[in-house]
Amino acid sequence: MKDMVISSVQNPRVKAVVTMQQKSAERRRTGLFVVEGRRELEHCVEAGMDVKEVFVCEEMDGWNDEMRGLMVTEVTRAVYEKMAYRGGTEGVIAVVKSEERRLDELKLRENPLIVVVEHVEKPGNLGAILRSADAAGADAMVVCDPLTDIWNPNLIRSSIGAVFTVPCVACGSEECIRFLKAHGIQILTAQLQDSELYYDVDMKGGTAIVMGTEATGLTEAWRQAADAHIRIPMLGRLDSLNVSVSAAILLYEAVRQRGGTRRG
């Protein structure tokens, strides 16, 4: 239902949204985060997230049927532009309660496919990896020793809502390694040293594809825990790909080996 029209950028509710957009400490303190855009909100609602409030700018045609039953507040264009983290988000901003997922809560299918990233800092890279994980039908993404929170507005934006469609867990590397070993999931680390070509490795069984940053790679714990080290052939002058591109290549190799489908 609709509440009221907010026309002042000094409104406390407007200021609260702006602070949540800008500061991870505020997101942690409140246990809330912000979602912008119709598509992102649709995935959020479908995932069963607790949407606390939606702000819409009707001048920007912000209203849609996904908001029925939610607490909706109308704002003017000036107020919306103050609240929005980016342009072109269709006049829709929602405040949502965050969920801290744990490894033991993951619902894994037979022969699961999991993507693991360690120390990846850029939200845009994490969001792009989530999009690939969703497209490849991966069971989960695990962010080890994260340098950004998974409810960062840039991550949500770059994932186009995949943060709501792919279960995403943040934890330490040692905890993740123990979990994978306990569930019989092979660990494939993407690295140049002592590695074999990725398409020569069997990914049809339960598999975790593990990647680090381009600058520092993976920590020794992952190298030691790996069942195999894999690499993507580099035929040019450069020796690395963006981590999100590498993730897409490796995830789709697993899809290819499994018969071209992960859904159903």
N, C-alpha and C positions, 0 to 999 in steps of 0.2 A: 504494500500500500504506500501511497505518497504521504509525505510528512509536511514539509514546508518548502519555501523557496529561500535559499541563502544568496544574498547579493553583496555581502561584505567579505573582502579577503582577510579581514581581521577577526572573523568568526573563529572561536576556539576550535571548533570541529575541523575547519579548513586548515588551521595551523597544525593541528595534530596529524592530519594526513600528510602535509608537507614534510613534517619532521620524520614521520615513518618512511617516507620515500627517500629521504636523504641520509638517515642515520641507522646503521645496523644496531647500535646500542639501544635505540628506542624501540626497534622491532623486537629485540630480546626482552626488554623491560616490560613491554605491554603484551607480548605474545601475539601480536597482530602484524599483518603486513598488507600491502596494497596491490590490487590487481587492476590493470587498465585494459580496456578494449572488450568488445563483445565476444569475440572468439575465445579469448582467454577466460572471461567470466563464465562462458558456457561450459568449458572444460572443467572449470573450478566447481561449478554447481553439479555437474554430472559425476564428479569424483566424490561428492558428498561432503565437501568442505563446509565449515560453519561460516557462512557469509553474514557478517554483523550489520552491514549497512551498504547501500549503493547510492552513489551520487550521480545524477544524470543531468546533462545539459540538453534540454529539448530543442533548443535552437540548433544544436548539432545532431538532431535526430537520435538522441541517446537511448530512448526507451526501446525495449524489445520484450518479447514474451518470456524470455528466460528469467525476468525479474519478478514475475507474478509470485506473490506470497512473500517477497522480501521487503524489508524496510527501505524505501526509496525516498531520497531527498533531492529536490530539484535545485540546481545551482545556475547562476548566470554564466555566460561565456567567459567573462573576466575572472570569475571565481574558479571556473573549471581550468582555465589556462594557468592559474596560479597553482592549482593542485596537481596538474598533470606533470608527469616526469618526462613525457615526450609528446610530440605533436601527432596528429592523425590517429587518435585513439577513439574516435567515434563518440565522444561525449559520455563515456562510461568509466567510472572509477568505483571500486568496491574495497571495503575494509574487511579482511578475512582473518579468522583465528588460525594461527600456525599450528602445525602438527609435527611433533618430533618423533619420527619413525625409528624403530630399532630393527636390527638385523633379524632377531628372532620372530619378528612380526611379518616378515616377508612370506608371501604365499607363492612358493616356487612350484612350477610344473615339472614334469619328468624331463630330464636332460635340460636344465635351465640354461639360459644365456644371460650373462651378467656383464656389464661394463663397469670397470673400476678405474677411478682416476685419483692420483695422489698429488697433492700440493698444487693443483691447477687453480690459479688465482683469478683469471679473467672471467667474469660472469658471462660474457659473450661466448666464450669457448664452451663453458659448461652448458649453456642453453642450446648451443648448436649440437653438442653431443647428445643431449636429451632428445632433440628432434630426430637424430639418427637412430637412437635407441627405440623410440616409439615406432619409427618407420620399419625397423627390422624386427619388431615384436619382441624386444628384449624383456626379460622378467623384471629387471631392476637396474638401477645405477647406484653405485656406492661411491661417495666422495670421501676419501681418506685424508685425515689431517687437513681439513678445509681451511682455505685462506679467505673465503667469502661465504656468507650464509646463503642457503638455497632459496630463501625468500627475497633475495636482492631483486629490485625492480628490473635491472638490466638482464638478469638471468631469466626472469619470467617473460620479459619481452622477447629475448632472443630464442627462447624455447617455444614461443607462440603457444604457450599453455601445456607443453609436453611435461612440465614439472608436475602437472596434475594427472597425467595419463600414464606415466612411468613411475613406479614406486622408487623414491629416492631417499637414501639413508646416508647420514654423515656419521663417521666414526673414525677411530684410529686404525692405522695399518695393521698392527698386530692383532687387534680384535677381528678385523676382516679376514686376515689370513687364517686364524683359528676357525672362524665360521665356515669358510670355503673348504678347509681340510675336513672338518667334521661332517660336512654334507657330501663329501666325495666329488667336489667340483674341481676340475683341473684348472690350474693357474697358468695362463699364457702371458708372459710379460713382453711388451713391445720394447725392444732395445736393439742396438746395433751390434753390441759385443756378443760373441759366442752364440750367435743366433742362426736360425734357419728360416727360409722363405715361408711366409705365412700360409701360402696355399699348399705347402707340403705337410702341414700339421693337421691332424684329425680334430675337427671341432664338432663332430656330431653328438658326442656325449655332453654331459654337463660341463660348461665352460665359462670361465671368467677371463675376459680380456682386460689386461691391466696396463695402464699408460701413465706416464709422468709428464713433466713439463719438457718443452724443447730445450730449455737452458740447462737443467740439472738432471733430467731423466728420473729414474726410480731409485729409491733407497735400497741399500743392501739387503734389507729384510725381505723385500719382494724378489730380488734376484735369487736369494737363497731358497725361497719358498717355491719358486716356479717349477712347474712340471716341464715346461719348454720355454725357450726364448725365441721370439719370432721377430721378423723384420719385413718391411716393405721395400722392394728393390728401388734404389735411387739411381737413375740413369743419367742424370744431369750433373751440374757442378755443385749443387747444394746437397747437404747430407741429412735434411729433415723436412718433414711436412708439419703443417699446423696440426695440433693434437686433435681437433675436431674432424679434420679431413681423414687422419689416420684411423680414428674411431669408426667413421663411416665405412671405410674400405674393409676393415677387419670384421665389423659386424655383418656386413653383407657377404663376406666369405663364409661365415658361419651359416647364414641363410642359404647360400648356394649349396653348401655341403648337406644341408638338412632337407633338400628337395625344393627350395625356393619359397617356403612358406613357414611362418611361425604362428599364425593366428589359428583360431578354431580349436 
